[in-house]
Amino acid sequence: AAPAPAAPAPAPAAPPAAASEDGTGFFAVMGAGGLAPEVINSRAAMLGFFAAFWGEITSGQPVVGQMVSGGTPAMLAVFLAVTVASFAPMVTGSDARSAFNKGKEPKALGPFTADAEIRNGRFAMMGFLFLILAETVSGQAFFS
């Protein structure tokens, strides 16, 4: 009896998708757990909380009222400006890790450090959430 022909060798697996050599491809920078989201959200939250505060003081409207009466485009414009400005150091030649204050300790200017920026941004995010919840429950502006 003749031996059975050998089964063909399995095809090699497809190579993984190309990633940036330094781990700073788009998804490594902007994805969940990436370098940029917390920094960008922190910066936007600090500006957003101040804008909501100032808007309440000057108009007497709660945050949601400000958004409904035309504040949404301005909020989106600020978020876009913060995002673009956060990537600006990369345009001038910095790598993503230093642009988003990761890795080695970035330069500090007195109390203005990368850790302080993130901590203040986290407080601003929580403050903004509290502000919206408090105004929703009370039905009126918190700061007026």
VEXLO-463511 format. One line per field, with one value per atom (N, C-alpha, C): y, x, z; atom name; residue number from 1. Coordinates in nm, 4 decimals. Layout:
# VEXLO-463511
v <- Y/...
u <- X/...
w <- Z/...
name <- CA/...
resi <- NUM/...
//
This chain:
# VEXLO-463511
v <- -0.1174/0.0000/0.1239/0.2214/0.3459/0.4354/0.5031/0.5916/0.7081/0.7539/0.8659/0.9936/1.0804/1.2057/1.2906/1.3587/1.4440/1.5617/1.5995/1.7143/1.8397/1.9341/2.0583/2.1361/2.2027/2.2827/2.3987/2.4314/2.5431/2.6741/2.7617/2.8920/2.9727/3.0474/3.1293/3.2337/3.2640/3.3640/3.5001/3.5812/3.7157/3.7949/3.8755/3.9554/4.0551/4.0906/4.1890/4.3225/4.4034/4.5351/4.6154/4.6912/4.7692/4.8713/4.8786/4.9763/5.0689/5.1806/5.2750/5.2136/5.2345/5.1760/5.2221/5.3462/5.3972/5.3877/5.3188/5.3037/5.4297/5.5186/5.6429/5.6593/5.5485/5.5565/5.6212/5.6469/5.7176/5.6513/5.5196/5.4524/5.4418/5.4378/5.4369/5.5722/5.6785/5.8127/5.8472/5.8205/5.8635/5.7538/5.6293/5.5197/5.5201/5.4334/5.4196/5.3809/5.4501/5.4250/5.4840/5.5617/5.6231/5.7419/5.8056/5.9170/6.0438/6.0681/6.1984/6.2156/6.1168/6.1456/6.2125/6.1650/6.2260/6.3684/6.3921/6.5274/6.6222/6.5821/6.6677/6.6890/6.5820/6.5960/6.6827/6.6710/6.7541/6.9017/6.9312/7.0705/7.1262/7.0479/7.0928/7.1092/7.0199/7.0293/7.1538/7.1874/7.3079/7.4320/7.4401/7.5542/7.5505/7.4307/7.4161/7.4535/7.4130/7.4473/7.5983/7.6606/7.8058/7.8749/7.8265/7.8874/7.8719/7.7546/7.7328/7.8266/7.8386/7.9290/8.0725/8.1172/8.2544/8.2780/8.1795/8.1918/8.2028/8.1294/8.1384/8.2737/8.3228/8.4522/8.5650/8.5603/8.6713/8.6588/8.5357/8.5203/8.4693/8.4070/8.3487/8.2169/8.1669/8.0404/7.9231/7.8089/7.6879/7.6372/7.5413/7.4899/7.4407/7.3596/7.3056/7.4191/7.5200/7.6361/7.7103/7.7213/7.7856/7.7066/7.5740/7.4885/7.5008/7.4978/7.5033/7.6386/7.7449/7.8786/7.9209/7.8256/7.8582/7.8312/7.7734/7.7493/7.6246/7.5351/7.4091/7.4312/7.5149/7.5356/7.5923/7.6822/7.7384/7.6304/7.5438/7.4354/7.3424/7.3075/7.2198/7.2879/7.4176/7.4917/7.4930/7.5106/7.5096/7.3713/7.2668/7.1315/7.1034/7.1470/7.1295/7.2083/7.3320/7.4143/7.3521/7.2982/7.2332/7.1112/7.0338/6.9144/6.9515/7.0485/7.0909/7.1485/7.2313/7.2908/7.1843/7.0780/6.9714/6.8958/6.8911/6.8241/6.9172/7.0464/7.1442/7.1104/7.0633/7.0312/6.9244/6.8363/6.7323/6.7924/6.9024/6.9686/7.0319/7.0758/7.1400/7.0414/6.9122/6.8122/6.7303/6.7627/6.6822/6.5487/6.4470/6.3195/6.3216/6.2242/6.2203/6.2068/6.1306/6.1108/6.2428/6.3232/6.4509/6.5528/6.5452/6.6376/6.6205/6.4976/6.4714/6.4418/6.4918/6.4876/6.3475/6.2523/6.1145/6.0836/5.9861/5.9488/6.0316/6.0894/6.1670/6.2891/6.3386/6.4527/6.5777/6.6365/6.7584/6.8775/6.9852/7.1069/7.1554/7.2055/7.2627/7.4128/7.4853/7.6298/7.6623/7.6576/7.6799/7.5707/7.6096/7.5091/7.4432/7.4896/7.4371/7.3170/7.1982/7.0742/6.9874/6.8839/6.7917/6.7203/6.6828/6.6171/6.7109/6.8363/6.9338/6.9546/6.9557/6.9732/6.8590/6.7360/6.6209/6.6216/6.6486/6.6502/6.7579/6.8780/6.9853/6.9516/6.8869/6.8449/6.7424/6.6492/6.5500/6.6179/6.7138/6.7888/6.8654/6.9234/6.9977/6.9053/6.7843/6.6891/6.6526/6.6232/6.5875/6.7085/6.8259/6.9471/6.9764/6.9567/6.9800/6.8811/6.7558/6.6554/6.6931/6.7314/6.7740/6.8939/6.9893/7.1097/7.0746/6.9877/6.9488/6.8726/6.7802/6.7043/6.7959/6.8844/6.9751/7.0654/7.1157/7.2035/7.1271/7.0015/6.9199/6.8932/6.8628/6.8336/6.9598/7.0716/7.1938/7.2729/7.2563/7.3307/7.4742/7.5109/7.6481/7.6483/7.7632/7.7760/7.7655/7.6979/7.6726/7.7979/7.8742/7.9875/8.1217/8.1240/8.2552/8.2705
u <- 0.0835/0.0000/0.0882/0.0472/0.1221/0.0921/0.1956/0.1691/0.0793/-0.0015/-0.0933/-0.0109/-0.0534/0.0208/0.0145/0.1242/0.1304/0.0356/-0.0245/-0.1155/-0.0344/-0.0917/-0.0179/0.0080/0.1196/0.1555/0.0577/0.0200/-0.0739/-0.0086/-0.0930/-0.0439/0.0020/0.1099/0.1557/0.0497/0.0427/-0.0533/-0.0166/-0.1193/-0.0958/-0.0164/0.0763/0.1542/0.0626/0.0945/0.0113/0.0168/-0.0854/-0.0914/0.0328/0.0803/0.2017/0.1751/0.2646/0.2538/0.3732/0.3595/0.4696/0.5847/0.7046/0.8211/0.8354/0.7992/0.8177/0.6908/0.5863/0.4631/0.3801/0.3990/0.3231/0.2385/0.1859/0.0917/-0.0371/-0.1297/-0.2531/-0.3268/-0.3464/-0.4232/-0.3452/-0.2131/-0.1334/-0.1420/-0.1576/-0.1658/-0.3083/-0.4072/-0.5445/-0.6369/-0.5933/-0.6782/-0.6980/-0.7878/-0.8095/-0.6777/-0.6393/-0.5115/-0.3942/-0.4215/-0.3148/-0.2536/-0.1617/-0.0888/-0.1735/-0.2637/-0.3285/-0.4625/-0.5521/-0.6881/-0.6973/-0.6241/-0.6379/-0.5846/-0.4763/-0.4195/-0.5160/-0.5684/-0.6610/-0.7893/-0.8462/-0.9694/-0.9466/-0.8302/-0.8000/-0.7945/-0.7254/-0.7150/-0.8516/-0.9290/-1.0626/-1.1539/-1.1442/-1.2290/-1.1969/-1.0684/-1.0329/-1.0912/-1.0781/-1.1365/-1.2886/-1.3464/-1.4921/-1.5522/-1.4877/-1.5396/-1.5352/-1.4246/-1.4149/-1.5199/-1.5385/-1.6379/-1.7789/-1.8102/-1.9422/-1.9620/-1.8600/-1.8649/-1.8887/-1.8062/-1.8173/-1.9527/-1.9994/-2.1292/-2.2432/-2.2338/-2.3376/-2.3343/-2.2155/-2.2030/-2.2580/-2.2276/-2.2665/-2.4086/-2.4597/-2.5932/-2.6982/-2.6544/-2.7496/-2.8083/-2.7639/-2.8165/-2.7333/-2.7991/-2.7220/-2.6483/-2.5599/-2.4761/-2.5610/-2.6608/-2.7443/-2.8157/-2.8615/-2.9251/-2.8289/-2.7034/-2.6021/-2.5800/-2.5768/-2.5539/-2.6709/-2.7931/-2.9122/-2.9245/-2.8830/-2.8989/-2.7805/-2.7088/-2.6044/-2.4628/-2.4426/-2.3077/-2.2413/-2.3188/-2.2613/-2.1544/-2.1772/-2.0693/-1.9420/-1.9562/-1.8381/-1.7654/-1.8400/-1.7775/-1.6998/-1.7608/-1.6926/-1.5697/-1.5787/-1.4640/-1.3482/-1.3794/-1.2754/-1.2122/-1.2943/-1.2405/-1.1498/-1.1898/-1.1065/-0.9764/-0.9855/-0.8648/-0.7689/-0.8216/-0.7369/-0.6689/-0.7433/-0.6867/-0.5744/-0.5998/-0.4979/-0.3761/-0.3988/-0.2873/-0.2072/-0.2729/-0.2022/-0.1074/-0.1411/-0.0552/0.0502/0.0432/0.1361/0.2834/0.3228/0.4652/0.5149/0.4266/0.4682/0.4987/0.4324/0.4574/0.5962/0.6410/0.7721/0.8847/0.8529/0.9579/0.9619/0.8812/0.8795/0.8122/0.8503/0.7815/0.6549/0.5664/0.4365/0.4511/0.5489/0.5651/0.5949/0.6820/0.7124/0.6009/0.5313/0.4209/0.3087/0.2887/0.1814/0.2347/0.3553/0.4146/0.4272/0.4646/0.4850/0.6344/0.6761/0.8177/0.8959/1.0045/1.0892/1.0124/1.0540/0.9857/1.0026/0.8903/0.9008/0.9412/0.9751/1.0138/0.8973/0.9288/0.8282/0.8510/0.7450/0.7529/0.6852/0.7627/0.7072/0.6064/0.4852/0.3845/0.3218/0.3546/0.2950/0.3749/0.3316/0.3980/0.2997/0.3510/0.2641/0.1693/0.2170/0.1303/0.0199/0.0538/-0.0467/-0.1511/-0.1076/-0.2021/-0.3030/-0.2557/-0.3459/-0.4361/-0.3802/-0.4602/-0.5689/-0.5323/-0.6309/-0.7358/-0.6927/-0.7874/-0.8867/-0.8388/-0.9292/-1.0302/-0.9835/-1.0760/-1.1776/-1.1329/-1.2241/-1.3284/-1.2869/-1.3838/-1.4892/-1.4450/-1.5388/-1.6254/-1.5666/-1.6424/-1.7479/-1.7133/-1.8098/-1.9260/-1.8950/-2.0002/-2.0890/-2.0278/-2.1057/-2.1930/-2.1377/-2.2115/-2.3371/-2.3224/-2.4377/-2.5400/-2.4933/-2.5862/-2.6580/-2.5860/-2.6466/-2.7497/-2.7181/-2.8123/-2.9332/-2.9135/-3.0253/-3.1212/-3.0665/-3.1501/-3.2208/-3.1465/-3.2047/-3.2866/-3.2565/-3.3277/-3.2829/-3.1725/-3.1225/-2.9701/-2.9151/-2.7695/-2.7067/-2.5947/-2.5266/-2.4583/-2.3933/-2.3120/-2.3852/-2.5123/-2.5793/-2.6712
w <- 0.0000/0.0000/0.0000/-0.0771/-0.0872/0.0332/0.0846/0.1983/0.1567/0.2518/0.2257/0.2089/0.1181/0.0996/0.2269/0.2545/0.3733/0.3580/0.4685/0.4672/0.4384/0.3642/0.3351/0.4643/0.4670/0.5844/0.5987/0.7218/0.7394/0.6939/0.6429/0.5970/0.7178/0.7030/0.8164/0.8527/0.9810/1.0286/0.9713/0.9514/0.8993/1.0023/0.9580/1.0550/1.1245/1.2479/1.3169/1.2451/1.2709/1.2083/1.2469/1.1530/1.1783/1.2870/1.3786/1.4865/1.4777/1.5377/1.5387/1.6180/1.5731/1.6383/1.7832/1.8118/1.9474/2.0323/1.9832/2.0594/2.0659/1.9693/1.9709/1.8457/1.7937/1.6836/1.7327/1.6414/1.6764/1.7921/1.7860/1.8907/2.0212/2.0139/2.1363/2.2062/2.1287/2.1863/2.2273/2.1410/2.1659/2.2176/2.2187/2.2634/2.4135/2.4603/2.6042/2.6696/2.7711/2.8364/2.7610/2.6561/2.5777/2.6490/2.5822/2.6410/2.6529/2.5570/2.5459/2.6175/2.6231/2.6703/2.8067/2.9064/3.0389/3.0402/2.9693/2.9660/2.8958/2.7803/2.7051/2.7836/2.8408/2.9190/3.0421/3.1051/3.2221/3.1839/3.0770/3.0331/2.9947/2.9211/2.8806/3.0013/3.0997/3.2183/3.3000/3.3109/3.3860/3.3191/3.1870/3.1154/3.1215/3.1073/3.1095/3.2433/3.3519/3.4842/3.5049/3.4663/3.4796/3.3927/3.2695/3.1800/3.2362/3.2930/3.3527/3.4722/3.5557/3.6712/3.6251/3.5292/3.4808/3.4135/3.3373/3.2721/3.3720/3.4819/3.5846/3.6543/3.6837/3.7514/3.6635/3.5339/3.4464/3.3926/3.3776/3.3187/3.4168/3.5245/3.6188/3.5722/3.4574/3.4037/3.4515/3.4795/3.5108/3.3870/3.4059/3.2970/3.1801/3.2083/3.0995/3.0273/3.1010/3.0379/2.9469/2.9894/2.9058/2.7779/2.7906/2.6730/2.5747/2.6266/2.5412/2.4724/2.5405/2.4826/2.3964/2.3416/2.2452/2.2897/2.4053/2.4538/2.3993/2.3381/2.2890/2.1826/2.0805/1.9815/2.0442/2.1394/2.2053/2.2840/2.3517/2.4277/2.3341/2.2219/2.1258/2.0660/2.0421/1.9887/2.0888/2.2167/2.3193/2.3276/2.3237/2.3307/2.2109/2.0931/1.9746/1.9871/2.0356/2.0523/2.1535/2.2630/2.3632/2.3029/2.2254/2.1629/2.0664/1.9803/1.8834/1.9558/2.0563/2.1309/2.2048/2.2497/2.3202/2.2279/2.0986/2.0014/1.9423/1.9719/1.9138/1.9380/2.0572/2.0737/1.9770/1.9324/1.8382/1.7016/1.6671/1.5394/1.5390/1.6561/1.6646/1.6898/1.6849/1.6943/1.8214/1.9208/2.0435/2.0154/2.0905/2.0759/2.1608/2.1374/2.2046/2.3550/2.4006/2.5450/2.6165/2.5590/2.6244/2.6020/2.4884/2.4619/2.5631/2.6116/2.7077/2.8467/2.8745/3.0083/3.0655/2.9829/3.0282/3.0226/3.0974/3.0953/3.1947/3.1488/3.2405/3.2906/3.4037/3.4663/3.3800/3.3349/3.2545/3.3407/3.2750/3.3459/3.4313/3.5478/3.6361/3.6432/3.6620/3.6776/3.8104/3.9170/4.0504/4.0834/4.1191/4.1530/4.0299/3.9110/3.7883/3.7394/3.7791/3.7397/3.6633/3.5980/3.5247/3.6202/3.7384/3.8366/3.8839/3.9062/3.9496/3.8407/3.7152/3.6046/3.6008/3.6129/3.6105/3.7334/3.8498/3.9733/3.9651/3.9227/3.9093/3.8039/3.6969/3.5937/3.6454/3.7268/3.7863/3.8782/3.9595/4.0452/3.9609/3.8498/3.7624/3.7003/3.6594/3.6035/3.7070/3.8296/3.9363/3.9737/3.9769/4.0072/3.9034/3.7771/3.6699/3.6802/3.7090/3.7278/3.8455/3.9588/4.0751/4.0412/3.9686/3.9318/3.8524/3.7537/3.6725/3.7565/3.8408/3.9253/4.0251/4.0900/4.1879/4.1222/4.0033/3.9341/3.8827/3.8438/3.7982/3.9142/4.0308/4.1479/4.1971/4.2054/4.2609/4.1586/4.0312/3.9274/3.9142/3.9753/3.9637/3.9560/3.9170/3.9061/4.0447/4.0535/4.1801/4.2320/4.1442/4.1853/4.1879/4.1543/4.1542/4.2729
name <- N/CA/C/N/CA/C/N/CA/C/N/CA/C/N/CA/C/N/CA/C/N/CA/C/N/CA/C/N/CA/C/N/CA/C/N/CA/C/N/CA/C/N/CA/C/N/CA/C/N/CA/C/N/CA/C/N/CA/C/N/CA/C/N/CA/C/N/CA/C/N/CA/C/N/CA/C/N/CA/C/N/CA/C/N/CA/C/N/CA/C/N/CA/C/N/CA/C/N/CA/C/N/CA/C/N/CA/C/N/CA/C/N/CA/C/N/CA/C/N/CA/C/N/CA/C/N/CA/C/N/CA/C/N/CA/C/N/CA/C/N/CA/C/N/CA/C/N/CA/C/N/CA/C/N/CA/C/N/CA/C/N/CA/C/N/CA/C/N/CA/C/N/CA/C/N/CA/C/N/CA/C/N/CA/C/N/CA/C/N/CA/C/N/CA/C/N/CA/C/N/CA/C/N/CA/C/N/CA/C/N/CA/C/N/CA/C/N/CA/C/N/CA/C/N/CA/C/N/CA/C/N/CA/C/N/CA/C/N/CA/C/N/CA/C/N/CA/C/N/CA/C/N/CA/C/N/CA/C/N/CA/C/N/CA/C/N/CA/C/N/CA/C/N/CA/C/N/CA/C/N/CA/C/N/CA/C/N/CA/C/N/CA/C/N/CA/C/N/CA/C/N/CA/C/N/CA/C/N/CA/C/N/CA/C/N/CA/C/N/CA/C/N/CA/C/N/CA/C/N/CA/C/N/CA/C/N/CA/C/N/CA/C/N/CA/C/N/CA/C/N/CA/C/N/CA/C/N/CA/C/N/CA/C/N/CA/C/N/CA/C/N/CA/C/N/CA/C/N/CA/C/N/CA/C/N/CA/C/N/CA/C/N/CA/C/N/CA/C/N/CA/C/N/CA/C/N/CA/C/N/CA/C/N/CA/C/N/CA/C/N/CA/C/N/CA/C/N/CA/C/N/CA/C/N/CA/C/N/CA/C/N/CA/C/N/CA/C/N/CA/C/N/CA/C/N/CA/C/N/CA/C/N/CA/C/N/CA/C/N/CA/C/N/CA/C/N/CA/C/N/CA/C/N/CA/C/N/CA/C/N/CA/C/N/CA/C/N/CA/C/N/CA/C
resi <- 1/1/1/2/2/2/3/3/3/4/4/4/5/5/5/6/6/6/7/7/7/8/8/8/9/9/9/10/10/10/11/11/11/12/12/12/13/13/13/14/14/14/15/15/15/16/16/16/17/17/17/18/18/18/19/19/19/20/20/20/21/21/21/22/22/22/23/23/23/24/24/24/25/25/25/26/26/26/27/27/27/28/28/28/29/29/29/30/30/30/31/31/31/32/32/32/33/33/33/34/34/34/35/35/35/36/36/36/37/37/37/38/38/38/39/39/39/40/40/40/41/41/41/42/42/42/43/43/43/44/44/44/45/45/45/46/46/46/47/47/47/48/48/48/49/49/49/50/50/50/51/51/51/52/52/52/53/53/53/54/54/54/55/55/55/56/56/56/57/57/57/58/58/58/59/59/59/60/60/60/61/61/61/62/62/62/63/63/63/64/64/64/65/65/65/66/66/66/67/67/67/68/68/68/69/69/69/70/70/70/71/71/71/72/72/72/73/73/73/74/74/74/75/75/75/76/76/76/77/77/77/78/78/78/79/79/79/80/80/80/81/81/81/82/82/82/83/83/83/84/84/84/85/85/85/86/86/86/87/87/87/88/88/88/89/89/89/90/90/90/91/91/91/92/92/92/93/93/93/94/94/94/95/95/95/96/96/96/97/97/97/98/98/98/99/99/99/100/100/100/101/101/101/102/102/102/103/103/103/104/104/104/105/105/105/106/106/106/107/107/107/108/108/108/109/109/109/110/110/110/111/111/111/112/112/112/113/113/113/114/114/114/115/115/115/116/116/116/117/117/117/118/118/118/119/119/119/120/120/120/121/121/121/122/122/122/123/123/123/124/124/124/125/125/125/126/126/126/127/127/127/128/128/128/129/129/129/130/130/130/131/131/131/132/132/132/133/133/133/134/134/134/135/135/135/136/136/136/137/137/137/138/138/138/139/139/139/140/140/140/141/141/141/142/142/142/143/143/143/144/144/144
//
